[in-house]
Amino acid sequence: MEHKVEYLNQSSSRSTGPILSISRKLFSKATSPCEEIVFENQTWYIGSGISPESHPGRNIIRPLENAMLTSKCLYCESQNILVIALQGCVNMNSGDAYFDYELICKDCNKFSAVSYAEN
């Protein structure tokens, strides 16, 4: 089933189905709330969902932790959310930071994705 992705700005999007390529491919097959895997040469956390406060990857970089702890559903604005996919890092050469993560809302069952690039 195809889901329309709405790009709310250059760093946020929402949809009735999974948004990021990793979650489109693996979310429906997830057997645990969160596990670390390598997908398309990047380390990702993927799963059926874990709270932002409990996510093992939230401390990768400071902007990611701050963003995750204030996240909400981009449809109903609920903070009753679970993180289903996350990756981020700091480039060792430039010092630039970037991350992507996707949420599912436990209230409306819709998806929100956030991307950040500091360069």
Secondary structure, DSSP 4 states (H G I P E B T S, - for coil): ---PEEEEETTEEEESS--SHHHHHHGGG--SS-EEEEETTEEEEEEEEE-GGG-TTTTSSHHHHHHHHT---TTT--S-EEEEEEEEEE-TTT--EEEEEEEEETTT--EEEEEEEE-
